[in-house]
Amino acid sequence: MQHQPSAGRSSQPRARASDPADRMLTVPNVLSALRLAGVPLFLWLLLGPHDDLLAVLVLALSGLTDWLDGKLARLLNQSSRLGALLDPAVDRLYTLSTLLGFGTREILPWWVVAVLLGRDLALLLALPVLRHHGYGPLPVHYVGKAATLCLLYAFPLLLLAHDVHGVVGAVAQAFAVAFTGWGGALYLWSGVLYLLQVRLTVRAARDAAGGVIGG
């Protein structure tokens, strides 16, 4: 004789509730996607027709939407895993493309470009080490976020100072140098902190593996 399922329990497996963090189509993610689409446009304006004022506008809008998507993610409760990956990836793309473009146009000396890109290369080389020990990319440090913010302010000011003369150009140059100095220093320091974090993570993984083997 078969027992009938009780009224309080469903005979069908309960559908798994969707995790809000798995959402893809959110306002912050749309803003990040628009920022991503602006990267090739910015490079074309910078290296093609040399339309620096429009390139400044693209950079300024990128910085604004970068701030806005984080704010909206908190206000609308729309933080997502995709956004956590997409937002810093777009920031790095803007940083990389701007540094290479500025080096090509001689807006920044190549040694500055090489130092800042060397930091990113060192972090990139650390990823296989983390993956070997079963870890993905480590979370972005707040110092790195502050560095990126400073550089995103510095880049349009550098371009404006390069294109505009007189009082406006002089003021833009002064602020550009300040933001570049602070942003560059924080960018390098955040790289050091990240590599130290990688070292501690790898050491902890090795100690844990040694404990399991020893046990």
C-alpha positions in Angstrom: 0.0 0.0 0.0 1.4 3.3 -1.1 1.5 6.3 1.3 0.0 9.5 0.0 2.1 12.5 0.4 1.0 14.7 3.3 -0.7 17.9 2.5 2.1 20.0 4.1 4.8 18.6 1.8 4.9 18.6 -2.0 5.7 15.4 -3.8 7.7 17.4 -6.4 11.3 18.6 -5.6 11.2 22.2 -4.6 12.6 24.6 -7.2 15.8 26.2 -6.2 15.3 29.8 -5.4 17.3 32.0 -7.8 20.2 33.9 -6.3 20.0 37.7 -6.9 23.8 37.7 -7.4 23.3 35.6 -10.5 21.4 38.3 -12.3 22.9 39.5 -15.5 20.6 42.2 -16.8 20.9 44.9 -14.2 21.2 48.7 -14.5 24.9 48.6 -13.2 25.8 45.9 -15.6 24.2 47.8 -18.5 26.3 50.8 -17.5 29.5 48.7 -17.4 28.6 47.3 -20.9 28.3 50.8 -22.2 31.6 51.7 -20.7 33.1 48.7 -22.4 31.7 49.8 -25.8 33.4 53.2 -25.2 37.0 51.7 -25.1 37.4 51.2 -28.9 35.6 54.6 -29.5 38.1 56.3 -27.2 41.1 54.7 -28.9 39.8 55.6 -32.3 39.2 59.3 -31.3 42.7 59.4 -29.7 44.8 57.7 -32.4 42.7 58.3 -35.5 41.3 61.8 -36.0 43.1 63.1 -32.9 39.7 64.5 -31.7 41.0 65.1 -28.1 38.0 67.0 -26.8 35.6 64.1 -27.8 38.1 61.7 -26.3 38.1 63.7 -23.1 34.3 63.5 -23.1 34.4 59.7 -23.5 36.8 59.4 -20.6 34.8 61.7 -18.4 31.6 59.7 -19.1 33.5 56.5 -18.3 34.5 57.9 -15.0 31.0 59.1 -14.2 29.4 55.8 -15.1 32.1 53.9 -13.1 31.0 55.9 -10.0 27.3 55.6 -10.9 27.2 51.8 -11.4 28.7 51.2 -8.0 26.2 53.6 -6.4 23.2 52.2 -8.2 24.3 48.6 -7.3 24.0 49.5 -3.7 20.9 51.7 -3.9 18.9 49.2 -6.1 20.4 46.1 -4.4 21.6 44.9 -7.8 25.1 43.7 -6.9 25.9 40.7 -9.1 28.8 38.3 -9.7 29.0 39.5 -13.3 29.2 43.1 -12.2 32.0 42.1 -9.7 34.0 40.8 -12.6 33.0 43.2 -15.4 33.5 46.5 -13.6 37.2 46.0 -12.7 37.9 44.4 -16.1 36.5 47.5 -17.9 38.6 49.7 -15.6 41.7 47.8 -16.5 40.9 48.0 -20.2 40.5 51.8 -20.0 43.7 52.0 -18.1 45.6 49.8 -20.5 44.2 51.5 -23.7 44.7 55.0 -22.3 48.3 54.3 -21.2 49.2 52.8 -24.6 47.4 55.6 -26.5 49.1 58.3 -24.4 52.5 56.7 -24.9 51.9 56.6 -28.7 50.8 60.3 -28.7 53.7 61.2 -26.3 51.2 62.7 -23.8 52.9 60.5 -21.2 56.6 59.4 -21.2 57.0 55.7 -22.2 58.8 55.0 -18.9 55.7 55.9 -16.9 53.6 53.7 -19.2 56.1 50.8 -18.8 56.1 51.1 -15.0 52.3 51.1 -14.7 51.8 48.3 -17.2 54.6 46.3 -15.5 52.5 46.3 -12.4 49.6 44.8 -14.3 51.9 42.2 -15.9 53.1 41.1 -12.5 49.6 40.6 -11.3 48.7 38.8 -14.4 51.6 36.4 -13.9 50.3 35.7 -10.3 47.0 34.3 -11.6 48.4 30.9 -12.7 50.0 30.5 -9.3 46.7 31.1 -7.6 44.9 28.7 -9.9 47.5 26.0 -9.3 46.5 26.2 -5.6 42.8 26.2 -6.3 42.1 29.9 -6.1 40.6 32.4 -8.5 41.6 36.1 -8.7 41.7 37.8 -5.3 39.3 40.6 -4.5 40.3 44.1 -5.6 41.9 46.0 -2.8 40.4 49.4 -1.8 43.8 50.9 -2.5 43.6 49.6 -6.0 40.1 51.2 -6.3 41.4 54.5 -5.1 44.3 54.3 -7.6 42.0 53.6 -10.5 39.7 56.5 -9.5 42.7 58.9 -9.4 43.9 57.7 -12.8 40.4 58.0 -14.3 40.4 61.6 -13.1 44.0 62.2 -14.3 43.6 60.8 -17.9 41.0 63.3 -19.2 42.9 66.2 -17.5 46.1 65.1 -19.1 44.4 65.1 -22.5 42.8 68.4 -21.9 46.1 70.0 -20.8 47.7 68.6 -24.0 45.0 70.0 -26.2 44.0 73.3 -24.5 46.4 76.2 -23.8 46.2 79.3 -21.6 44.8 79.4 -18.1 42.5 76.4 -18.6 45.3 74.3 -19.9 47.6 75.3 -17.0 45.0 74.5 -14.4 44.2 71.2 -16.1 48.0 70.4 -16.2 48.4 71.1 -12.5 45.5 68.8 -11.5 46.6 66.2 -14.0 50.1 66.0 -12.6 48.7 65.7 -9.0 46.1 63.0 -9.9 48.7 61.1 -12.0 51.3 61.2 -9.2 48.8 60.0 -6.5 47.2 57.5 -8.8 50.5 56.1 -10.0 51.8 55.7 -6.5 48.7 54.1 -5.2 48.5 51.9 -8.3 52.0 50.5 -7.6 51.3 50.1 -3.9 48.1 48.2 -4.6 50.1 45.9 -6.8 52.6 45.3 -3.9 49.7 44.6 -1.5 48.1 42.2 -4.0 51.3 40.2 -4.5 51.8 40.0 -0.7 48.2 38.7 -0.4 49.0 36.1 -3.1 52.1 35.0 -1.2 50.1 34.7 2.1 47.3 32.8 0.3 49.7 30.4 -1.4 51.6 29.8 1.9 48.3 29.1 3.7 47.4 26.6 1.0 50.7 24.8 1.2 50.5 24.7 5.0 47.0 23.2 4.8 48.1 20.6 2.3 51.1 19.7 4.5 48.8 19.3 7.5 46.5 17.0 5.5 49.5 14.9 4.3 51.0 14.8 7.8 47.7 13.8 9.3 
